[in-house]
Amino acid sequence: MLIRLLEVDVYDEEAINTNYTEDNEIAQSNTDQWPDVEIISKTAFDLSIHDPKYVFMSPVYTEQLQRIKQEPNKETKTEDSRKRNTVSMMLTKYAAYNTFHHCEQCHQYMDINPSVQMSDSTLHAFTFSSSMLGEEIQLHFIIPKSKESYFVFSKQGKHLESMRLPLVSDKNVNAVKSPIFTPSSGRHEHGLLNLYHAMEGVNHLHLLVVKEYEMPLYRKYWPNHIMLVLPGMFNNAGVGAARFLIKELSYHNLELERNRLEELGVKRQCVWPFIVVMDDSCVLWNCHSAPEQSSQSMDQGTTSKNVSLKSVLQHIEATPKIVHYAILGIQKWNSKLNSRPPKAPFSRCHIHDFILLNIDLTQNVQYDLNRYFCEDVDFNLRTNSSGLLICCFNNFSLMKKHIQVGGQKDFAVKPKIMVSENLTPVMPLQYVCAPDSEHTLLAAPAQFLLEKFLQHATYKLFPKAIHNFKSPVLAIDCYLNIGPEVALCYISSRPHSVNVNYEGVFFSGLLLYLCDSFVGADFLKKFKFLKGATLCVICQDRSSLRQTIVRLELEDEWQFRLRDEFQTANSSDDKPLYFLTGRHI
């Protein structure tokens, strides 16, 4: 049993979609420790998704992708039934741990001193206005006495004013600059929230981001941790809401700290603008290096060693001209990494699970707070289309632990009114229905039902797009998974945005999801569609659905029937989403 506690199952899966990657290797020497911002900015962003957890998602359209002939997949496994590959790994002295780890070094970090009461943590409300939500948001911080030095309080010591931020110029070998946010759900025991050893015992600001109804459990198991408690209205929300609120809070805090430090003579642009957002299953970090060059070593792979989270963060935080990057991160580990020829040291590509986020540069790029799935891909595409730099350090890799409980697990979708106990499971195609029909209404959030339906309704919604990567589905301002058989072409409607070249492409479908005023009739007239291409327009309610059809002059080119209107199978109290399908004339 003791040996088992020293081992951990980590995901061991090779990168996907490597056969149609943009040719975007960054022309930097393998010995360079940091990216050169001039070279990175001249390199094309690799739109393809390579993270193996997304093997059942719609590929993002690229000019390379259209040359691939896609064959129907013989493997009929779905995302829900797939068993992911793992390998057992010995934990090292730099691992992140869950509540089952106890040792002399970190017991003060973990445990409450018996002489100190739980009430030595104080609850602080923190209110700010969100322009995106158009209302004030009130979050709550639970701050243990031992962590109060990370915050600024009013003169009376009662009111929480801000969270302290360092300066860009600060150099401290015994600290990392970026506050670390870890959203966690259903993993109060199993989440890897003990970073003491991963941080080599140095000072760091770590905030657990939890839902209101789970707060008592997390507080019981992690009494010495700072908690950021989301408002009750987000109790059923997906991971998009947590990321959205972390980012909104962090930008508001950056402005407060700039104002406070400006009064002390510090220039606004000198305040550190990065935060770390990391999953609660990140367990080990590695450093990869090319072996010393010799006559035999031309085709050799790389050597790797386990390193601490502290050393990874300090290395990335020391990047020259770091404030010019929007997102920085590292690659996902797999057992083939060392046997392959070394990758270029840096890539401009999607980053997942462990990111340094520049909240100043990305002020106008938001996470979709409604999302349950692939919110990170959506956010990466939004960031890139805004002309901002995303850079992956390939000389580091992240190991993720396979945790069997909690996290981004599905809702058990059940009827709202249970007639009998042993009902047959509700299938995803039953997650939508005709408005005002006698359909069984379901007890699950509308957005969750919509995203799950879209993943399984490819053949119904976009028949012309199936196995036809030359003619992708056009998605405006959003990435949604509409099934792995269909390529999705992400286009931003924002002025001056960076988009893939779609000249000569005839689209097989159009997906409009909660589109805003940037999307206009003239904008849509720039795109060409196959005859019989299909359309799916998604809106918050029936009246905005009709207004959108009229405003975008869709009836000029698309044919609609009364029976093509649908809603998610929620009761009206649960605010269903509505969508209309149509066919190109």
N, C-alpha and C positions, 0 to 999 in steps of 0.2 A: 504493500500500500504506500509506503514511504517513497519507493521508487516512482510509483504512479504519480505522486504529487510533484515529483521533479520533472515529469514529462508533460508535454502538451501536444494536442493534435492541431497542426496548422494547415491551412489550405495550401495545396501544392498543385496548381493548375497553370498551364502555359497560356501565354497571351493569345487572344483570338484576333481574327481579321488581319493577320500579318501579311496575307498574300495580296492585299490591295491597299497598302499604306501609301500615303503621299511620300514622294521622295524628298524628305525634309530633314535628312541628317544634318546636324549643325556642324559647320566646318570649323570645329575647335579641336585643338590638340588633346589627346587622351590624358595628357598630364595636367591639363588645366583644372584647377580646383573649383573655380567659379565660372558661371556663364558670363559672356561679354554681351552687354545689353545691345550694342550696335549690331552684332552678328545675329542675335536672337530675333531682333525686330525685323531683320530682312529675310527671315526663314518663314516658310508657309506653315500655318497651323495644321496639324494632322487631325482631320475631322473624325476619322474612324475610331470606334470604341474598341479598346484592346483588353479591358478588364474582363477576365473569364467569368466573373459572376453575372455578366450581362450577355451570356452566350445565346439566350432566348429573346433578345431584344432586337428591334428593327435596326439594321445597319444605317448609318448616316450616309447619304448620297455624296460621292466624290466623283471627279472626272475619271479616276482609276476604276471605281466600282462599276461604272457602266460597261466596262470591257469584260467583266466577269460574267460568264454564263452560269446562272444559278440552277442547280439541279434540285428537284424535290428531295427533301431530306427523308431518308429511309427510317431514321431514328424517330420514333413517335413519342419519345419521352417529353413531358412538359416540365416547365420550371418547377411546378409543385412536387413532381415525383422524382426529380433528379437527385441522385446522391453525388455530392461533390467530393472530389479527391482530396484526401488529407494524408499527412505523414506525421509520425510521432517525432518530436524534437525535444532534446533535453533543455530544460530551462537554464539560463545562465545568470550570473550575478546582476545583469542589467535588465531583467524581465519586468514587465508590469504584472501585478498580481490581483487576485480577487480576495474575498474575505477569509478564505480558508488558509491563507498564508500567515504564519506568525513567526517572528524572529526578534532577537534582541535589538537589532538596529532600528527597526521601523515600528516597534510597539507604541512609541509615543506619537508617531504620525497617525497610527491607526486607532489606538484605544484612548478612551477618556480616562483620565486619572480618577481613581475612586473618590478622592476628596473634592473633585470638581463636579458640579451638577450639570445635567444635560442643559439646564436653563442658562448655562453660561454662553450658549449661542444666543444671539439676538436676531430678531426678525425685523427687517427694514423694508418698507415699501419704497419703490423707485418708479416714478411716473414720468413718462415722456410722450410727446405727440408723434404719431407715425403719419407721415404724409401719404404713404401708400395705403394705409387703412382708413385714413381720414378721421382718426379719432385718437384719444389718449389711451395709452397702454399702461397698465400698472403691473409690474413684475415684483416679486418679493425675493430678497436675498436673506439667506440664513447664514450668519457670519459668526464662527466660533471666536471667542475672545483672543485666542492665539493668532488669529488671522486678521485682526482689525487694522494692523499696520499697513495692509495693502489698500486701505480705503481712506477717503477724506470725509470727515464728519464736521458738522457745523460747530461753532464755538461752544455751544452748550453740550456738544457731544452726543446729541440725540439723533439728529437728522443726517441720513446718508447723502452726501453730496456727489461724490464720484469715486471711481476706482483709479488708483494711481497708475500712471503710465511713465515709462522711462523715456530718455531722449535717444534719437537716432545715433548720437555720438557716444553714448555710454559704452564703456568697456568694462565688464566685470566677469572674471573667469568663474566666479562662484554663483552665477545666476543666469537665467535666460530672460530675454526681454519680453517675449510675447505671452500674454495671458492665454492659458490653455482651457478651451471649452470642450466638455465631453457630454453630448446628449445621451441619455440612457433611459431605457424603459424595460420593465420586467426583468431587470438583471441586478437587483439590489444585492444579491449574494454573489452572482457569477460574473458581473461586469469587472473588467480589469481596471479598477479605479485607484489602485495603490501604485502610485508612480514613484515612490521613494527610491527604490533601487534603480529604476530606469533613469531617474534624474541624478543618480549618484549622491543623493542626500542634499543637493544644493537647493537654495531658495527658488521657489517657483509658485506662480499664482495659478491654481487649478480650480475650475468651477464645474461642478456637476450640474447639468441642465435637466430638470426632472418635471414631470407632470404633477399637477396639484394633488391628485388623489394618491399618487405614489410617494409623495414627499415623506410621510411618517416612516415608511419602511426604509427608504434611503437614509433618513436621518438616524434611524436606529442602528443601521449597520456601518454608517460612515460618519460618526458624530464629530470628527475633526475636520470634515470637508466643508468648503463653502458650497452652498446650494443656490442655484438660480431657479426659482419656482415659476413655471409658466402659468398664466391666468387659467381659471377653471374652464373657460370657453374652449380651450385647446386640449381638454382631456381626451377627446377622441381623434385628435388631429394626427396627421402623419409626420414624417421626419422633416418635410418641407417647412412646417410651421416652426419647429425648433430652430432650424438653421436661419430662417427669416428673422426670428426674434433675436437670436444671438447677434446677427449682423446689424439689425436696427439699433439694439441696445449699445453695441460697441461703437457705432458711429456717433450716437448721441453722447456717449461717454468721452469719445475723442474730442468732440467740440467743447465739452465741459472742462476737460483737462487742458486744452489749448487756451481757453479763457483764463483758467487759474494760473497756468505757468506764464502766460503773457504778462500778467500783473507782476511777475517776478523777473521780467526782462528776457524771457525765452521767446524766440521767434516761433510762430505757429507751425511752420513746416518742419521744425526740429523735434516735434513730439512723435514718438514711435507709433506708426499707424497699423502695425500687423497684429493679428490674433492667430492662434492655432485652433483649428476645429478638428477634433480627432475622435474616431469611433471608440466604443468601449470594449472592442475585441482586439486592439493593437497590442501585441505581446512582446515581440522582439524586433530589433533593428540591426541591419548588417551594413558593412562597408565593403565595396567591391573595388579591386584595383587590378590593373593589367600587370602580368608578371614582367620582370626585367627582360628587356628585349635581348634575344640571342638568336643565333642562326637557325635553331630548331623551333623557336617559339612563335613563328609567324601565325600559325593557325590555332594556337592554344587559346584556352578560354581565360577566365579571370580567377583571381583568388579572393576569398571573402573571409571576413572575421566579424564576430558579433560585437556591436558597439552600443553605447548607451543612447537613450533618447536625448539626454543633455548634449552629447557631442554632436548628434545630427542637427539639433536645433541651433546650437551655437555656430556650427559651420554655415548653415543656410543663412542665419541672421548676419553673418559677416560678409555676405555677398556685396561686391562693389555696386554702387548706384541702386541699391535694393528697392528704394522707393519708386523706381520706374516699373516694377513688376506688380501685376495684379494678384496672381496666385503662384505660389511655389510649392513643390511637393517632391515625393520620391516614388520610385516604381514598386510594384508588388513583387514579392519574392516568389520564385519557384525553383525546384531542384535542378532545372536545366540551365539556370543562369550562368553558373560557373563553367559549364562545358562549351558554351557558345563563344564565338569570337566576341570580344568586348564591343558593346554598343557605343555609339557616340556618347560622350559624357553627359550631354544635355539634350533634351527634346522639347519641342513646343507641341504639347499634346494634352489630352484629357488627364486630369488627376483626380483621384478618389480617396476617400476614407481618412486621409491625414494631410491637411493642407495648411499652409501659411497664407492667410488672406489679408490683402491690403484693403482695409475698410474705407480708406480715403479715396483711392483710385476707383474703387467699385461702388462708390456712393449711389450712382444712378442705375446700377445693375442689381436686380433683386432676385432672391430665391422665390420660387412660386410657393407661397405659404399653404396652398391647398393640397400639395402633392404628397402621395404615399410612396411612389416609386420613381426611380431615376431622376430625382430632383438635382443631383450633381451633374449629370450629363446636360440637362436643360440649362443649368447655371453656367457651366463651362462654355456652352455654345453662345449664350447671351454675352458672356464676358468677351469671348473672342470676336464676336460680330461688332462689339463696341470698339474694336481696334486695340484692346488691352493685351498685355503679354502674360502668358501662362508658361511656366518653365518647370520641367521635371529633371531632378538630379538623378541620373541613372547610376551614379556611383554609390547610391544608398538604396536599400530595399527594406520593405516592411513585411513582417510576418503577421498574419491574422489568425487568431485562435478560432477554431470551430466551437461555438457555444450553442448548446442545443435548446436553450430557453431564451425567451424574451427577444428584444431587438425588433427588427422590422418583420414581424410575423403577421400573417393574415388574420383578419377578423373571422370568427365563425359566423358566417352569414346565415341568419335564421329568420323565419317569418316574424313579423312584429307581434302578431297575436298567435300564440302556439295553440293549435287545436289538439294535437296529440304529441306525446313525447318522442316516439320513434318515427320521425319524418324522414323521407329520403332527402339527401343533400341537395341544396339549390345549386344549379349549374350556372356558370358565368353568363351564358346567353339569356338566362332568366333574370338577370340583374337590371334589365330595362323592360319597359312595357309601353303600350299606347297610353297617352294621357286619358284620364277619366275612365280607365277600363276597370274590369273586375279582378285584375291581376293581384296575386298575393303580394302584399307590401312587406318589405324587408327591414330588419332592424340593423342597419349599417349606414355609415356616412355616404352621402350621395357621390362625393368625389372618388371614394374608394370603389364603389360599384361601377362608376364610369370607367376608371382606369383598368379595372379587371375585365370589364366587358370589351373594351377596345383591344386588349391583348388577345382575346379569344374570338373576335368577330371579324377577322381579316377577310374571310371569304365572303361574308355578307356585305361588308362595307366597301371594300376596295378590290373587287374581283379582277380588274384589269391590271392591278399592280403585282399580283402574285407571281413570284419567280421572274419578274420583269424589271431588273435593276436599271435598264436603259430609260424606263419611264417611271420614275419614283412618284410617291405621293408628296405633294407640296404642302409643307406645314409652315404657317406664318407665325413667327415669334414664339414657337413652342416646340419642344421635343416631347412626344408621347410615344410610348411603346405600342405599336399597332401590329405586333407579331413579327417573327424573324424572317418570314417569307417575303416581306415587303421592305423596300428601301424608302427612307424618309428624307426628303430634301429640306433642310432647315434654312429659311430665308428670314432675315430681319427686315421689318418695315421701317425701322428708324432711319432718319436722314443720315447720310455719310457712313452708313454701316458697311462692314466688310462681309461680303457674301460669296458663296461658291459660284463659279461661272456656270450659268444655266442656259447659255446661248444654244439654240438648236434642240433643246430638250422639250419633248412633248410629255406633259405630266399625266399620270394615270388617275390622279385623284387630288382633291384639295381638302385640307383639314384646317378649319378655323375654330380655335378654342378660346372662348372669352376674349375675342379680339377688341382692341381699343381704338381710339380715334385716329391713330397713326395709319391704320389700315383703311384705305379709301377705295372707291370704285376704280379710279384711274390707276392706282397702284396694281390692282388685280388684273387690269387689262393688259399688263406687260407680259403675262404668262400664257403659254400655249398649252392646250389640252388635247388628248386623244378624243376621238368621237366615242361617246359612251363612257367617258371618264366619270368618276363618282365624287360626290361632294358630301362632307359632313360638317355642319355648323353647330357648335355647342355654345349655349348661353345659360345665364343664371335663372331665367324665367321665360315664360311664353311670350310676354310682350316684348322683351328685349330681343328675342329670337326673330320676331316679325319685323321689328325696327331694323335689325341688322340686315335682313334679306333686302329690305327696301333701300336702306342707306348705301349698301354696296352694289345695288342694281344687279343682283344675282339673277333675277328672273329673265334678264335679257339673254343670258347664255345657258342657264340651267333650268331643267324642268323639274317641278315639284308636284307631288301628289299628296292629298290629305292624309293618306295612310302612311306617309313617310315621316310623320312627326312622332318622336318618342320622348320618354322621360326615364330617369333612373327610378327604380321601383321602391321609392320611399313614400311615406305619407307626406302630406303637404306641410305638416309641422316640422319635418326634417329637411325642408327646403330641397326638393329634387332639382337636378339639372335637366335641361331640355335640349334635345338636338333634332335637327332636320336633315334628312338625306335627300340627294337629288342626282340627276344625271345630266351630263353635258350634251347639249343639242348639236 
